[in-house]
Amino acid sequence: MQPSTNLAEFLRAARARVQPQDVGLGSGGTIARRVPGLRRDEVALLAGMSVDYYTRMEQGRIKHASDAIVNGLCKALLLNATERSYLFSLFSPATGRQPQPVRATKVRPIVRQMLDQMENTAAFVLGVGMEVLAMNDLAKKLMPDFTAETGLARSLARWTFLAPEARTYYREWDVVAADMTAILRRDSSRHPNDRALNELIGELTVKSEAFQQWWPQHMVYECSFGTKKLAHPLVGPIDIEYETFPVPEDPDQQLFIYMAKKGSPSDDALRILDTWDSESALAFTLHER
């Protein structure tokens, strides 16, 4: 998909999510609004540009814009930090963003050593397209061992959308899958010409009805911490507290830490799982059936 198409779709989706009262325009009284969210003229007014200019931008006919113009759009559309970065990426590098480096697929030895030395903690590193680049032993017992796979099968997002067992593994599957869609949208803006990423997005678009619904919404945000509710096939329900950290010098790699609250039943479950050998803990497959 061309950047101009992504820009047009993102602006329309972002505009539809903002209600007039959210930006001080009132509810519009009793007059029915023909479109959800803001109208084009309202966005133009809030962003400080002409309606014609914004219309051409939303039609994908404008590929260059000053930082002041883009910042005006960010303010008008109430974009968060991740969405702001994404919007800037949709314009030409002339707007101030530098081309992104080629994705890094190798994890440094010291990072792997750090993963292995963590106790009662599942840790792994994700790259572009949520490709699992490294996992420690507990992560391989808590999740499928993606490092044993190759190609697109190493993607946590692909497994989540296409493997039937993922829908029972994640007790809040809809929330997790929607978050992963937003992460893939972020990655696509950083690596628009990445063949493997585009192949992954294409496969999910064809095979997953949920992904088909969420992808056009252009939701973009970071999932840097929170709680995941799992249903492990061997030790049962586990509530995981997770944090993510960027890997220094490798901007496309993120370190994920999965822990449970100390003394909780989930903590006990993790400790039990940690004592099992890897073959016994291999309770589910990576492949969709």
N, C-alpha and C positions, 0 to 999 in steps of 0.2 A: 504494500500500500504506500502511495506517495505521501511525503510529509504534508503537502497542502491538503490532502484528503483527511489525514489525521487531525490537522489543525481545525478544519471546518467541523468535523464531527465532535471534537473536544469542546469547541466553543458552544455548539448547539446543546450538547449534553450538560455543560456547566451552567449555561443560561437557564436551562429547564429546572435545575436544582435550587435556584435562588428565588425565594418568594419576595414580592414587592415590599412587604412589611419588614423583611430582613435588612433592607437597605434604606429604610426610611421613606418609602414611596406610598405607604398606606396599603390597604387591602383592595383598593379599586372600587369600594362601595358595592352597589348592587349590579354593576355592569359586568356581565360575563366576559371572562378572558378567553380568547380563542386558542391560546397556547399555554402550556404549563410554565410556571416560572416567569422570568422577565421577558419583555418584548425587546426587539432589536434596538428600537429608539431609546428605550430605557437604559440598556447597556451602554449605548453610545453617549448618552447624557452623563452617566456616572463615570465613564472612562475618559471623558473630555475629548471626544472626537465626533466627526460628523456621522450621521446615520448612513450615508452612502459609503463612507470609508469602512465603517464596521461591517456593513452588509457585504462589501467586496471581500473583506477579510474572512467572514464566515462562509463565504462561497469558495474559499480557497484560491482567490485571485490575487492575494497579496502575500508575498513570500518573505519580504523584508520589513522590519519595523524597528523603530528606535527603542531603547530601553525604557524611555519615558512612556511610550505608547503601551508597551507590554506591561509595565508596572501599573498603568491605569486600568488595564483589563483585569489584572490580578486583584486589584482593590475592588473593582465593580463586581466581580464574580465571586468574591469572598474566598479566594483560593488559599489553601494551606501551603506550607513551605514546600512540600513535595510536588504539589500541583503547580506551584509557581515555577519550580525548576523544570518540570515537564513542559509547561507552556513555552518557556524560553527555548527549550530544545527543539520545538516544532518549527521555529523560525531559522533562517539562515544563520551560519556562524557569524555573519556580519553584525548580528545583534549583540555580540559580545561573548557568546559561549564558544569554548574551544572544542575541536573535534575530540571525541572520546577515544582512548587507547584501545588496542585489540584486547579481547578478553583474556584474562589469565586463568589457566586451567590447572596449574600445578600449585600445590600447597607447600610452603616452605617447611623443611624438616623440623625446625624449632617449633612451628605451629602444631605439627603432628605430635611432637613430643609433649607439648602442653596438653593436648587433648588426652593423651594416654595417661598422664599423671593426675588427672582429675578423679576424685573419689566420690562415689555415689552420685555422679553427675553424668548425664548423657550429653555429649558435645559433638557437634559436626560443623562442617564448613560448606556453605552454599555459594555457587557461582552464578553466572548468567543463566537465565531460564530455570532457576532453582535446581541446577545440576548439583548433586551431592558430590563434593570433591574429596572429602575425608570424614571418617567417623571413628569415635572411640568404641571400645568393646560394649559398653552399656548402651550406647546409641544403637548398635547393631542388634541388641536384644530387645530394646524398646520399640524399634522401627525395623522395617525390612532393610537388609544389607544392600544398599544401592551401590556400594563400591564394588560389588561382585558383578555388576552389570556394565554394559557398554552403550554408547550412543544415547538416544533419547530416553532409554529405560532408566538412566541415572537421574532423571528429573523427578523431584518430589511432587511437583505440580502435576505431571503426567500421571503418576501413580494415584494421586488423590482424585483426579477426575475420571480416570478410566478403569481403575481396579475396583471391582464390586466390594471387596473387603474393606476398602478405605471408608465407605459410608457407615460401617459399624465401628471401625477403629476410632474415627472422630465422632464423639457424641454430639458435637455441634458442627456437622459437616458443612452446612450451608455457610456458616460464618467463616470457617477455614478456607473453603473453596473460593469464596468471594474475595478474601484477603489475597489469596494466591493470584487471582485474576489481576488485582491491582498491582501486585509485584511484577507480573509479566508485562503489564502495560508500561510500568516504569522502565523495565529492562529494554523493551522495544524502542523506547525513545532514545536510550543511550546507545543502542546497537541496532539501528534500523536495517542494516545490511547483513546482519549475522544469519548465515544460512541455517544453522541448526535451530536457532531461536525461531526463525520464521517457519521452519518445518514443524516445530512443536506447536506453535500457535495455529498453524493450518490444520494439523491433526486434531487438536482439541476442538476447533471450530466445526470440523466434520463429524466427530464422534461424540461430543458432549453437548446435550441440549442446554444444560446449565451454563456452560461456557459461552454458548451462542447467545444467551440472554444477557450475560454480564459484560462481555467484551465490548459491545457497542456503547456501553454507558460511560466508558473512559474514566472510570474511577482510578485515581492514582494516589497512593499514600504509603507510608512506611509502616511496617509492623515490627517495631523495635522491642516491644516488651508486652507482657500480658499473661493470660492463662489459657491453656489448652486442656480440654476435657477429653481424655482418651478412654478407650475400652480395650485393654490389652487382652488378647485371647488366652493368656496363661495366668495372669495375676489380677485380672478384672479391672474395675474403674481406677483411673489414676488422674489426679488433677495436677497438671504440670505448670510451674511458673517458669516463664522463659524470658531471656534477655538476649539481645543481639549486639554484636560489636563489629565495627569495620576492621578488616585485617590491614594493618599499616602497609603502605606502598602497593597494595593490591585493591584498588577501589571497588572492583566488582565482586570481591569476596567478603562474606559476612560469617562471623563465628556465632553459632547458636548454642546457648547454654540451657539445658533442660534440668530443672531441679524440682523437688517437692518441699513444702513447708516442713521444717524439722519437727519430728514427733507426730506427724499426721499419718493417717492410714496410707496415704499415697507414698509417703517417705518409706514406710515399712514395705510397701509393694516394690518400690525401686530397689531396696536392699535385698529383698528376696530374689528379684530378677537378676541382680548383679552377681549372686552366688551361683546361678545356673550356668552350665556350659553352653557355648554358642549353638551347638547342634540341637540341644533340647529347646532352646529359646526360639529357634527358627520355626515359627508357627504359622506364618503366612507368606504367600508368594508375591513377587513383584509384578507379575504379569496379569493383565486383565483376562478374564476367561469368557 
